[in-house]
């Protein structure tokens, strides 16, 4: 739940420190809009640069960018979970807890769709090469050491503004516990800490940073959402006598009729009205990107989405993550028309490990 405001505070604090260091109050951190540009900007991607007749090391380059995007290859938007390359699809969910996350459950992170999807994917695709098992800064807790971190999180911060400005029930939580949460960052000129309160980070203009992005609204039309605010959750019973593994042949489930009925009644071309929730996905000791697919008995299939996980540095090997996957019209229609489906998790890249879940749910706005 603090994922978005903590990173906004971090960017503001670092920007202020840089402004003070060079005595330039107009300095602003850049962002990389990876929905429009599929490769790292050249100024960050090249190991050296030329000034006059001299070749110098590029301080914006990080030699531990072992992943495909870190090596100059374009983003795989299917693995990111946004094959349409649509910013509207990226911010389709209207509830903050589905978009930005919520308070952690016991021994599990409650990541929003933005964090477990596009955010984690970019970290993984820049920092990790599964073929050689090389793990770079961006793929672990050392990611702030890579200047690409600032570009990436600038865009994450911008997308929070895009989501908020898209309207149609999108709003930050009014929860007082969340609003009164504080972050402390050390100041560079003394031994004191700068304090940032979530209530002061609700938008960029009224934040301590006082800034705007050049693009804070969608250029494409936001597809309508259902008007009602009632959220119904369907948790499918998983037998304790069977493996809850979704890798390999997958996990066979039977969709209840009332869930199928709810999905079928949603208007066509209505985004963000239904999400799949995978609870209890173990966080592996290596970065991983998983594509989740639903298959019917007759062989037809549909993509439910994709997510990525990043290793836990504190050594808690049992920590898990709850994943939210916004589903599009095709997936919604598929689930409403097929009662018996198999949920399959396919790891991107060459490594194939076991992928398990504790529960499978579908949330439908009605």
C-alpha positions in Angstrom: 0.0 0.0 0.0 3.0 2.3 0.5 4.7 1.3 -2.8 3.6 4.3 -4.7 4.0 7.1 -2.1 7.3 5.7 -0.8 8.9 5.9 -4.2 7.4 9.4 -4.8 9.0 10.5 -1.6 12.3 8.9 -2.6 12.4 10.7 -6.0 11.5 14.0 -4.4 14.2 13.6 -1.7 16.9 12.7 -4.2 15.9 15.5 -6.6 16.1 18.0 -3.8 19.6 16.7 -2.8 20.8 17.0 -6.4 19.4 20.5 -6.7 21.3 21.5 -3.5 24.5 19.8 -4.6 24.8 21.7 -7.9 22.9 24.8 -6.7 20.3 24.5 -9.4 16.7 24.6 -8.1 15.3 24.1 -11.6 16.9 20.6 -12.0 14.3 17.9 -12.6 14.8 14.1 -12.8 13.8 12.6 -16.2 11.6 9.6 -16.7 11.6 6.8 -19.3 8.2 6.2 -20.8 8.7 2.5 -21.6 5.2 2.3 -23.0 6.3 4.4 -25.9 10.0 3.6 -26.1 10.8 -0.1 -25.9 14.6 0.3 -25.2 16.7 2.2 -22.7 17.5 5.8 -23.8 21.0 5.9 -25.4 22.3 8.4 -22.8 21.9 5.6 -20.2 22.7 2.6 -22.3 26.1 3.5 -23.6 29.2 2.7 -21.4 31.1 5.8 -22.6 30.5 9.2 -24.1 32.6 11.6 -26.0 33.3 15.2 -24.9 35.5 17.0 -27.4 38.4 14.7 -28.2 38.0 12.7 -25.0 36.2 9.5 -24.4 34.8 9.3 -20.9 33.1 6.7 -18.7 29.3 7.3 -18.6 28.1 7.7 -15.0 24.6 6.8 -16.1 25.7 3.4 -17.3 25.6 0.3 -15.0 27.7 -2.7 -16.0 25.4 -5.1 -14.2 22.5 -4.8 -16.6 22.6 -8.4 -17.6 18.9 -8.7 -18.7 17.7 -8.5 -22.3 16.5 -4.9 -22.0 19.7 -4.1 -20.1 21.6 -5.5 -23.1 19.8 -3.3 -25.6 16.9 -5.6 -26.6 13.3 -4.2 -26.7 10.7 -4.8 -24.0 8.6 -7.9 -24.4 5.1 -6.4 -23.7 3.6 -9.9 -23.5 5.8 -10.7 -20.5 5.1 -7.2 -19.1 1.4 -8.2 -19.1 0.4 -5.5 -21.5 0.5 -7.1 -25.0 -1.6 -4.3 -26.4 1.0 -1.7 -25.4 -2.0 0.3 -24.2 -1.5 2.7 -21.3 -5.3 2.5 -20.8 -5.0 -1.3 -20.2 -2.1 -0.6 -17.7 -4.3 1.6 -15.5 -7.6 -0.2 -16.2 -8.4 -1.2 -12.7 -10.3 1.6 -10.8 -9.7 0.5 -7.2 -6.5 1.7 -5.6 -5.8 -1.6 -3.8 -5.9 -3.4 -7.1 -3.7 -0.8 -8.8 -1.3 0.3 -6.1 -1.6 -2.5 -3.6 -2.8 -2.7 0.0 -1.5 -3.5 3.4 0.4 -6.8 3.5 -1.3 -9.9 4.7 0.5 -12.2 7.2 3.6 -13.5 5.5 2.5 -12.2 2.0 2.9 -9.0 0.0 -0.3 -7.6 -1.4 1.1 -6.1 -4.6 -1.0 -4.0 -6.9 -1.2 -4.8 -10.6 1.3 -2.0 -11.5 4.0 -3.3 -9.1 3.8 -7.0 -9.8 3.3 -6.4 -13.5 5.1 -3.6 -15.4 7.3 -2.5 -12.4 8.8 -5.8 -11.5 9.1 -6.8 -15.2 11.3 -3.8 -16.0 13.5 -4.5 -13.0 13.9 -8.1 -14.1 14.4 -7.4 -17.8 17.1 -4.9 -17.1 19.0 -6.7 -14.4 18.6 -10.5 -14.8 19.8 -13.0 -17.5 18.3 -16.4 -16.7 20.4 -18.1 -19.3 23.6 -17.3 -17.4 21.9 -16.8 -14.0 23.6 -13.4 -13.7 21.8 -11.1 -11.3 22.5 -7.3 -11.6 21.6 -4.4 -9.4 18.2 -3.7 -10.9 17.0 -7.2 -10.2 17.6 -7.1 -6.5 17.5 -4.6 -3.6 20.5 -2.8 -4.9 18.4 -1.3 -7.8 18.8 2.3 -6.6 22.5 2.0 -7.5 21.6 1.8 -11.2 20.6 5.3 -12.6 18.0 3.5 -14.7 16.1 3.1 -11.4 15.3 6.8 -11.5 14.1 6.7 -15.1 11.9 3.7 -14.4 10.4 5.0 -11.2 9.8 8.4 -12.7 7.5 6.6 -15.1 5.8 4.6 -12.3 5.2 7.9 -10.5 3.8 9.5 -13.7 1.5 6.5 -14.2 0.1 7.1 -10.7 -0.9 10.6 -11.9 -2.3 9.2 -15.2 -4.4 6.7 -13.2 -5.7 9.3 -10.8 -6.6 11.8 -13.6 -8.5 9.1 -15.6 -11.4 9.4 -13.2 -14.3 7.0 -13.2 -14.0 6.1 -9.4 -10.2 6.2 -9.4 -9.1 7.8 -6.2 -6.5 7.5 -3.5 -7.6 5.8 -0.3 -9.2 8.0 2.4 -7.8 5.7 5.1 -6.4 7.8 7.9 -3.8 5.1 8.9 -2.4 5.2 5.3 -2.6 9.0 5.0 -0.7 9.5 8.3 2.1 7.1 7.5 5.5 8.7 7.4 8.8 8.1 5.5 12.2 9.4 6.7 15.2 10.0 4.5 18.6 11.2 5.6 19.6 14.7 4.6 23.0 15.2 3.0 23.9 18.4 4.8 23.4 17.3 8.4 22.6 14.3 10.5 18.9 14.9 10.6 16.1 13.2 8.6 13.6 14.7 6.2 10.0 13.6 6.9 7.5 12.8 4.3 3.8 12.1 5.1 1.6 10.1 2.7 -1.1 12.7 3.0 1.3 15.2 1.4 2.2 12.9 -1.5 -1.3 12.5 -3.0 -0.4 14.4 -6.2 2.7 15.9 -7.6 1.7 19.6 -7.5 0.9 19.8 -3.8 3.7 17.4 -2.8 7.0 18.8 -1.4 8.4 18.4 -4.9 5.9 20.7 -6.5 6.2 19.3 -10.1 4.2 18.2 -13.1 4.8 15.7 -15.8 4.5 16.6 -19.4 2.0 13.8 -19.9 -0.4 13.1 -17.0 -3.5 12.1 -19.0 -4.2 9.3 -21.4 -4.1 10.2 -25.1 -6.4 7.3 -25.8 -9.9 7.2 -24.6 -10.5 5.5 -21.3 -12.9 2.6 -21.8 -16.0 2.9 -19.5 -16.2 1.0 -16.3 -19.3 -0.3 -14.6 -21.0 2.4 -12.5 -21.7 0.3 -9.4 -19.1 0.1 -6.7 -20.0 -3.3 -5.3 -17.1 -5.7 -5.5 -17.9 -9.4 -5.4 -15.1 -11.9 -4.7 -15.3 -15.5 -5.8 -12.7 -17.7 -4.2 -12.6 -21.1 -5.8 -12.1 -24.1 -3.5 -8.8 -25.9 -4.1 -8.7 -29.5 -2.8 -6.0 -30.1 -0.2 -5.4 -33.5 -1.7 -4.1 -32.2 -5.0 -1.0 -30.2 -5.9 -1.6 -26.5 -6.2 1.0 -26.2 -8.8 0.2 -24.1 -11.9 3.4 -24.9 -13.7 3.7 -28.0 -15.8 0.3 -29.4 -16.8 -1.4 -26.7 -14.6 -4.2 -26.7 -12.1 -7.7 -27.8 -13.1 -10.5 -25.8 -11.6 -14.3 -25.6 -12.0 -15.8 -22.2 -12.3 -19.0 -21.8 -10.3 -22.1 -20.8 -12.2 -22.7 -17.6 -10.3 -19.2 -16.4 -11.2 -19.7 -17.2 -14.9 -23.1 -15.4 -14.7 -21.5 -12.3 -13.2 -18.8 -12.2 -15.8 -21.2 -12.6 -18.7 -23.4 -9.7 -17.5 -20.5 -7.2 -17.6 -20.9 -4.8 -20.6 -18.6 -5.5 -23.5 -15.4 -3.4 -23.7 -15.5 -2.6 -20.0 -12.0 -2.5 -18.6 -11.0 -3.0 -15.0 -14.2 -4.6 -14.0 -12.8 -8.1 -13.3 -9.4 -9.2 -12.0 -7.9 -12.6 -11.2 -6.1 -12.9 -7.8 -3.5 -15.5 -7.3 -2.7 -15.7 -3.6 0.3 -17.2 -1.9 2.8 -17.2 -4.9 6.2 -18.0 -3.4 8.9 -15.5 -4.1 11.9 -17.4 -5.6 15.5 -16.7 -4.9 15.9 -15.6 -8.5 13.9 -13.0 -10.4 11.1 -14.6 -12.4 8.5 -13.6 -15.0 5.4 -15.8 -15.3 2.7 -15.7 -18.0 -0.7 -17.0 -16.7 -2.9 -18.8 -19.2 -6.4 -20.4 -18.9 -7.0 -23.5 -21.1 -10.3 -25.2 -21.9 -10.7 -28.9 -22.4 -11.2 -28.5 -26.1 -7.7 -26.9 -26.5 -8.7 -23.3 -26.7 -6.8 -20.9 -24.4 -6.6 -17.3 -23.4 -3.9 -15.2 -21.6 -5.0 -14.0 -18.2 -1.9 -11.8 -17.7 1.7 -11.8 -16.6 3.6 -11.0 -13.4 7.2 -10.9 -12.2 8.7 -11.5 -8.8 12.0 -10.1 -7.3 14.1 -11.9 -4.7 13.7 -11.0 -1.0 17.0 -9.7 0.3 16.2 -10.1 4.0 16.5 -13.9 3.7 12.9 -14.8 4.4 12.6 -17.7 2.0 9.0 -18.4 2.9 7.7 -15.0 1.9 4.9 -15.0 -0.6 3.2 -12.5 -2.9 -0.5 -12.0 -3.8 -0.9 -11.2 -7.4 -3.6 -9.1 -9.1 -4.1 -9.7 -12.8 -6.6 -7.4 -14.6 -8.4 -9.4 -17.3 -9.5 -8.1 -20.6 -12.7 -8.8 -22.6 -11.3 -11.9 -24.3 -10.4 -13.5 -21.0 -13.6 -12.5 -19.4 -15.7 -14.0 -22.2 -13.5 -17.2 -22.1 -14.1 -17.7 -18.4 -17.8 -17.1 -18.7 -18.1 -19.6 -21.5 -15.9 -22.4 -20.2 -16.8 -24.0 -16.8 -13.8 -26.3 -16.6 -10.5 -24.7 -17.2 -6.8 -25.4 -16.4 -4.7 -22.5 -15.1 -1.2 -22.7 -16.3 1.8 -20.6 -15.3 4.6 -20.5 -17.9 7.9 -19.0 -16.9 9.5 -16.7 -19.5 13.1 -17.6 -20.4 15.0 -20.8 -20.1 14.5 -21.6 -16.4 11.6 -23.8 -15.4 10.8 -24.0 -11.7 7.7 -25.1 -9.8 5.0 -22.4 -9.5 2.4 -22.9 -6.8 -0.5 -20.9 -5.4 -2.5 -21.0 -2.2 -5.8 -19.8 -3.7 -7.4 -18.6 -6.9 -10.0 -15.9 -6.9 -11.9 -13.6 -9.3 -13.1 -10.2 -8.2 -16.0 -8.7 -10.3 -17.4 -5.2 -10.0 -21.2 -5.2 -10.1 
